[in-house]
Amino acid sequence: MRRNLLTLALLTPLSIVATTLVVASPASAHGYISSPPSRQALCASGAISNCGDVQWEPQSVEAPKGRTQCSGGVGRFAQLDDESKGWPATSVGSSVTFNWVLTARHATSTWQYFIGSAKVAEFNDGGAQPGATVRHTVNFGGYGGRQKVLAVWNVADTTNAFYACVDLQFGGSGNPGPSPTPTPRPTATPAQPPATPPPAGGTWAAGASYPAGATVTYGGLSYRCKQAHTAIAGWEPPNVPALWDRA
């Protein structure tokens, strides 16, 4: 009996530590809009500086469903709500295709797109598990000028959702909107993939924007881009087969 009690005494602290480690482990990565570049994509690529944690975790803007902020109301991502940062707006027509890159493919109820309080579009997945990349084409007919789109990915089996804001300039030209500071804001340069693919054989680099079809080299091998995105550290071509194929 004394031996059993001693064994229990030795094991119990270890069990507590192991349980604590499991509970305290951070959640796995999830997903965000890569094109047109969301605010977190701009932060991750370095196009916007001083973004705090989101520059390292663009895929982690997760909060309870029903939030209306770009940050989802999460304090450590509050920089996404800061309108004084001069977010560039991507010039688009009335129809826009949003590209999500998912690093954890949660079962999904709906995908929603809002301008202000108006829900412009909703896509119902009915609880299905999405692929590693997801595309939605949304018709914004009737909207003009600079607009901020809030995109929401509602998870089916939890109470949480993922949030991303995308700044758009409808009409394709013109001033993107009044500056939030006394200094006039110049016409935004669209933070989108270049019009033509980089030359074949170019070396992959974090922070670069790659359109579908672009070819790069990495580790002495050639790869072709499958999905337009802005590259970040950790998404090297051999690590993300959803984004790159061997050329």
ZAMARGU-4260 file (C-alpha; in steps of 0.2 Angstrom, whole numbers, plus 5000, padded with zeros to 4 digits):
<rodrens>
0) 5000/5000/5000 | 5014/5012/5004 | 5022/5009/4988 | 5006/5012/4978 | 5004/5029/4988
5) 5022/5034/4984 | 5019/5030/4965 | 5003/5040/4965 | 5012/5055/4974 | 5026/5055/4961
10) 5014/5053/4946 | 5001/5066/4951 | 5012/5082/4948 | 5017/5075/4931 | 4999/5072/4926
15) 4995/5089/4931 | 5009/5097/4921 | 5004/5086/4906 | 4986/5091/4908 | 4991/5110/4909
20) 5002/5109/4894 | 4988/5101/4884 | 4975/5114/4889 | 4987/5129/4887 | 4993/5123/4870
25) 4989/5137/4857 | 4976/5133/4844 | 4982/5128/4827 | 4982/5140/4812 | 4966/5143/4802
30) 4964/5155/4787 | 4962/5172/4779 | 4959/5181/4763 | 4975/5182/4752 | 4968/5190/4737
35) 4962/5204/4735 | 4974/5207/4750 | 4965/5208/4766 | 4972/5219/4780 | 4981/5205/4788
40) 4988/5199/4772 | 4995/5217/4769 | 5003/5216/4787 | 5010/5199/4784 | 5018/5205/4768
45) 5026/5220/4776 | 5016/5232/4765 | 5009/5240/4781 | 5020/5241/4796 | 5018/5241/4815
50) 5004/5228/4814 | 5008/5219/4830 | 5004/5200/4832 | 4994/5199/4816 | 5009/5201/4805
55) 5015/5184/4811 | 4997/5176/4813 | 4987/5183/4798 | 4977/5167/4799 | 4972/5168/4817
60) 4959/5182/4818 | 4946/5171/4827 | 4932/5177/4838 | 4914/5173/4843 | 4901/5174/4829
65) 4892/5190/4826 | 4906/5202/4828 | 4908/5217/4816 | 4926/5223/4818 | 4940/5218/4807
70) 4949/5211/4822 | 4934/5202/4828 | 4936/5212/4844 | 4952/5203/4848 | 4963/5215/4858
75) 4980/5208/4851 | 4973/5211/4833 | 4966/5229/4836 | 4978/5236/4823 | 4966/5229/4810
80) 4953/5242/4816 | 4965/5257/4815 | 4959/5267/4800 | 4973/5279/4802 | 4985/5266/4795
85) 4981/5271/4777 | 4976/5254/4771 | 4978/5253/4752 | 4962/5249/4742 | 4963/5236/4728
90) 4955/5243/4712 | 4941/5231/4706 | 4925/5230/4695 | 4908/5226/4702 | 4912/5207/4703
95) 4926/5202/4715 | 4933/5185/4718 | 4940/5182/4735 | 4953/5169/4738 | 4955/5161/4755
100) 4970/5151/4760 | 4966/5139/4774 | 4979/5131/4786 | 4966/5122/4796 | 4951/5116/4787
105) 4936/5118/4799 | 4919/5111/4795 | 4910/5127/4789 | 4892/5133/4790 | 4893/5149/4780
110) 4904/5162/4772 | 4897/5180/4773 | 4902/5196/4765 | 4897/5213/4772 | 4898/5231/4768
115) 4893/5241/4784 | 4878/5232/4791 | 4872/5226/4774 | 4875/5208/4770 | 4880/5207/4752
120) 4883/5189/4750 | 4882/5172/4759 | 4888/5155/4754 | 4881/5140/4763 | 4893/5125/4765
125) 4881/5115/4776 | 4894/5109/4788 | 4906/5102/4774 | 4925/5103/4776 | 4932/5115/4764
130) 4948/5112/4754 | 4965/5121/4757 | 4959/5135/4746 | 4942/5143/4744 | 4936/5155/4731
135) 4920/5165/4731 | 4914/5177/4718 | 4903/5191/4724 | 4893/5204/4714 | 4894/5221/4722
140) 4883/5230/4709 | 4876/5246/4716 | 4892/5250/4726 | 4905/5263/4721 | 4920/5272/4727
145) 4930/5266/4742 | 4922/5252/4752 | 4928/5241/4767 | 4922/5223/4765 | 4920/5212/4781
150) 4922/5194/4776 | 4916/5181/4789 | 4920/5162/4789 | 4908/5154/4801 | 4914/5137/4808
155) 4900/5124/4809 | 4905/5115/4825 | 4911/5129/4837 | 4904/5146/4842 | 4918/5155/4833
160) 4921/5163/4816 | 4936/5170/4807 | 4936/5188/4801 | 4945/5198/4787 | 4943/5215/4781
165) 4947/5219/4763 | 4948/5237/4756 | 4941/5239/4739 | 4940/5254/4726 | 4925/5251/4715
170) 4927/5258/4698 | 4945/5254/4696 | 4952/5272/4698 | 4951/5288/4707 | 4955/5294/4725
175) 4951/5279/4737 | 4943/5291/4750 | 4947/5305/4762 | 4963/5303/4772 | 4960/5300/4791
180) 4975/5313/4795 | 4978/5331/4789 | 4990/5325/4776 | 4981/5321/4760 | 4982/5302/4755
185) 4988/5299/4738 | 4979/5288/4726 | 4981/5270/4733 | 4992/5258/4723 | 4983/5242/4722
190) 4991/5229/4733 | 4988/5215/4722 | 4998/5202/4712 | 5008/5210/4697 | 4999/5210/4681
195) 5012/5198/4673 | 5020/5183/4681 | 5038/5185/4687 | 5050/5178/4675 | 5053/5159/4676
200) 5067/5154/4687 | 5065/5169/4699 | 5069/5164/4717 | 5054/5162/4729 | 5054/5176/4742
205) 5043/5180/4758 | 5033/5196/4756 | 5031/5194/4737 | 5014/5193/4728 | 5012/5178/4716
210) 4998/5177/4703 | 4992/5160/4698 | 5004/5153/4685 | 5019/5161/4691 | 5035/5150/4692
215) 5049/5152/4704 | 5064/5142/4710 | 5067/5136/4728 | 5080/5124/4735 | 5086/5121/4717
220) 5068/5115/4711 | 5055/5124/4700 | 5037/5127/4706 | 5022/5134/4698 | 5009/5144/4708
225) 4992/5137/4709 | 4983/5150/4719 | 4986/5169/4719 | 4993/5174/4736 | 5006/5184/4746
230) 5020/5174/4752 | 5025/5173/4771 | 5038/5164/4780 | 5033/5146/4782 | 5024/5145/4766
235) 5039/5140/4756 | 5034/5130/4740 | 5038/5113/4746 | 5028/5116/4762 | 5011/5121/4754
240) 5006/5110/4740 | 4989/5119/4740 | 4998/5134/4733 | 5013/5127/4723 | 5015/5112/4711
245) 5032/5106/4705 | 5035/5114/4688
</rodrens>
